[in-house]
């Protein structure tokens, strides 16, 4: 369960970073 949670957090972090890149046009 801990591993699954870690994977989800990693994916969410990556998704957020990509979203920020689109917002700021990086």
Biotite code that builds the C-alpha atoms (Angstrom):
import biotite.structure as struc

atoms = struc.array([
    struc.Atom([0.000, 0.000, 0.000], chain_id="A", res_id=1, res_name="UNK", atom_name="CA", element="C"),
    struc.Atom([2.832, 2.358, 0.849], chain_id="A", res_id=2, res_name="UNK", atom_name="CA", element="C"),
    struc.Atom([4.465, 1.670, -2.521], chain_id="A", res_id=3, res_name="UNK", atom_name="CA", element="C"),
    struc.Atom([1.161, 2.267, -4.310], chain_id="A", res_id=4, res_name="UNK", atom_name="CA", element="C"),
    struc.Atom([0.661, 5.560, -2.458], chain_id="A", res_id=5, res_name="UNK", atom_name="CA", element="C"),
    struc.Atom([4.203, 6.643, -3.333], chain_id="A", res_id=6, res_name="UNK", atom_name="CA", element="C"),
    struc.Atom([3.612, 5.905, -7.010], chain_id="A", res_id=7, res_name="UNK", atom_name="CA", element="C"),
    struc.Atom([0.385, 7.902, -6.986], chain_id="A", res_id=8, res_name="UNK", atom_name="CA", element="C"),
    struc.Atom([2.099, 10.855, -5.297], chain_id="A", res_id=9, res_name="UNK", atom_name="CA", element="C"),
    struc.Atom([4.894, 10.722, -7.867], chain_id="A", res_id=10, res_name="UNK", atom_name="CA", element="C"),
    struc.Atom([2.414, 10.699, -10.753], chain_id="A", res_id=11, res_name="UNK", atom_name="CA", element="C"),
    struc.Atom([0.413, 13.535, -9.197], chain_id="A", res_id=12, res_name="UNK", atom_name="CA", element="C"),
    struc.Atom([3.588, 15.592, -8.671], chain_id="A", res_id=13, res_name="UNK", atom_name="CA", element="C"),
    struc.Atom([4.605, 15.031, -12.301], chain_id="A", res_id=14, res_name="UNK", atom_name="CA", element="C"),
    struc.Atom([1.115, 15.990, -13.496], chain_id="A", res_id=15, res_name="UNK", atom_name="CA", element="C"),
    struc.Atom([1.169, 19.176, -11.407], chain_id="A", res_id=16, res_name="UNK", atom_name="CA", element="C"),
    struc.Atom([4.601, 20.131, -12.746], chain_id="A", res_id=17, res_name="UNK", atom_name="CA", element="C"),
    struc.Atom([3.440, 19.618, -16.332], chain_id="A", res_id=18, res_name="UNK", atom_name="CA", element="C"),
    struc.Atom([0.332, 21.698, -15.635], chain_id="A", res_id=19, res_name="UNK", atom_name="CA", element="C"),
    struc.Atom([2.441, 24.522, -14.218], chain_id="A", res_id=20, res_name="UNK", atom_name="CA", element="C"),
    struc.Atom([4.673, 24.399, -17.289], chain_id="A", res_id=21, res_name="UNK", atom_name="CA", element="C"),
    struc.Atom([1.637, 24.893, -19.529], chain_id="A", res_id=22, res_name="UNK", atom_name="CA", element="C"),
    struc.Atom([0.325, 27.736, -17.367], chain_id="A", res_id=23, res_name="UNK", atom_name="CA", element="C"),
    struc.Atom([3.641, 29.610, -17.355], chain_id="A", res_id=24, res_name="UNK", atom_name="CA", element="C"),
    struc.Atom([4.459, 28.658, -20.948], chain_id="A", res_id=25, res_name="UNK", atom_name="CA", element="C"),
    struc.Atom([7.759, 27.035, -20.071], chain_id="A", res_id=26, res_name="UNK", atom_name="CA", element="C"),
])
